[in-house]
Amino acid sequence: MAWYDEAVFYHIYPLGLTGAPKQNSYGEPEHRLNTLLPWIAHIKEIGCNAIYIGPLFESVGHGYETTDYKKLDSRLGTNEDLAAFVEECHSQGVKVIFDGVFNHTGRDFFAFQDIKKNRENSRYKDWYRNVNFWGNNEFNDGFSYENWGGYDLLAKLNQQNPEVRDYIGDVIRFWVKEFDVDGIRLDAADVLDFEYMKALRQVANEVKPDFWLMGEVIHGDYNRWVNEGTLHSVTNYHLHKALYSGHNDHNYFEIAHTVKRLYGMGGSRPDGLKLYNFVDNHDVERIYTKLNNKAHFAPVHVLMYTLPGVPSIYYGSEFGIEGRKERHSDDSLRPALSLDDYEHVIEENPYTRLVAALGKVRQSTPALSYGDYQELMLTNRQYAFARNYEGESVIVTVNNDYGDFTMSLPAANGAFYVGMLSGEKVAVDNGRISVSVKANSGEIWVPASEGQELNVAVVADSGEKRIAEEEVAEAAADIVAEKVAEVMLESVEEEKAKLESRETLETVTGKMIDEAMESLSRADAEGKKEPEKPEDQPEAFEKGRIAGLQEAILTIMEKNGPVTEQMKKDVTDNVYHDSLINWIKSFR
């Protein structure tokens, strides 16, 4: 067990948070990093015990075009400031990892400047990939080179060069010696040379016990990076996508499928691969912005804190702030914030209160860090699973629906379970518990015996803000879609009896889909009244709706090409209304 196994991270983009200028003049140091010292107490207060901060070192602009790996960016201060910041974090029990931009450098880096000056005679010409003195680049240097992402501003290092590996290894040793850093997040790890990463892992094993290497990886089989020879962890972009789209689409099947696939990558490890879980960061839009229904902030974060992996909060998102990419710029994702504006935030802001409660529960519940994963219940709108560790079975329940939902779940033998966010107690009856999960909410149920004291972090309404009138409309949008779909399907059934060809049926179905989408858009724009709840519909009517949806899907599939028995089975096995509706929409 290492410190990162129980870590709850707080992610800081320091140039943004401190309001530093977008371009570096390389002038006298401005001690902006010192303004982040009061944030350490806030970070502790919301239940985080580790900070990922970066990029930090001297660069031209956004920080990822490094000029000097051994000097704090002048816009942030001096090396002494950075050492003092890490020391203060450690004194408050907070670990710190830096951003390691070791895939490429900026054009002001000393080795690149030497190539510009000495060209073929530069001793550093082999430090970069594919340097060609018969080519050119957008800066008209009279030579070309491989860059990252199509940006000549970012010159790609030749990671197979032993001198480059030795230099970067020395940088890591310097960071540990000068700043006592506890780990590194490797930028662009998905394009790093694997032998290069193995060399970095050897340095990590050498410099400090439990020194953590976490890599930025977007897609792929995470096992390629996370193993004993390369990295300890990678960014979990698969779960990131599933968490917001699974709620926007009311589709917990997407989330559960993603979790099972990722958990399976861990092989025999009961706690999985310990991936770095997040819902937003400095490169993607804020979770509050991405969610169609803002009340889903609660179940999204309950899942992020309780599923296998290491949870992370991006600075400011605990306040429920917005952040949208604008004109291909990430500036709005990286705003300057003043902690003075959030003086009583835990008491006054329900989002912050929820995040703080989840951090507290995470740190006091070992099963959430080390337990295995067992799915207990799954529908489009409800999801339950257990994390089992050393005889303790912690149960997590989430509900993305507009109404409360009661679950009957298998539970460990004992007197009762306690909801760690609500303080509610439920008795174990014949090896099961019956729990009511509030609308757009979640709960963490921990077993307890009579007289046992639990570190309950009670949050009113599970931390969600009371939905404003306009948000009720958003929450009801899916139900409006259901009502529109009912009309659509009834019309399809009537027309189908009159049709003589599948082509006509497809045309009518497409027309009905278009009409349904137009009706939904009008309803969403006009404010609409809260619709009738699905449970009020007769069971036979609901079955008829499902059958009609399945038949419409099969008809269109047959028109598009041969339909195999497996394809038919996939359709008939899907008895979930929302999923079938989305399937039909996909044919448009």
Secondary structure, 3 states (H helix, E strand, C coil): CCHHHHCCEEEECHHHHCCCCCCCCCCCCCCHHHHHHHHHHHHHHCCCCEEEECCCEEECCCCCCEEEEEEECCCCCCHHHHHHHHHHHHHCCCEEEEEECCCEECCCCHHHHHHHHHHHHCCCHHHECCCECCCCCCCCCCCECCEECCEEEEEEECCCCHHHHHHHHHHHHHHHHHHCCCEEEECCHHHCCHHHHHHHHHHHHHHCCCCEEEECCCCCCHHHCECCCCECEEECHHHHHHHHHHHHCCCHHHHHHHHHHHHHHCCCCCCCCCCEECCCCCCCCCHHHHCCCHHHHHHHHHHHHHCCCEEEEECCHHHCCCCCCECCECHHHCCCCCHHHHCCHHHHCHHHHHHHHHHHHHHHCCHHHHCCCEEEEECCCEEEEEEEECCEEEEEEEECCCCCEEEEEECCCCCEEEECCCCCEEECECCEEEEEECCCEEEEEEEECCCCCCCCCCCHHHHCCCCCHHHHHHHHHHHHHHHHHHHHHHHHHHHHHHCCCHHHHHHHHHHHHHHHHHHHHHHHHHCCCCCCCHHHCCHHHHHHHHHHHHHHHHHHHHHHCCCCHHHHHHHHHCCCHHHHHHHHHCCC
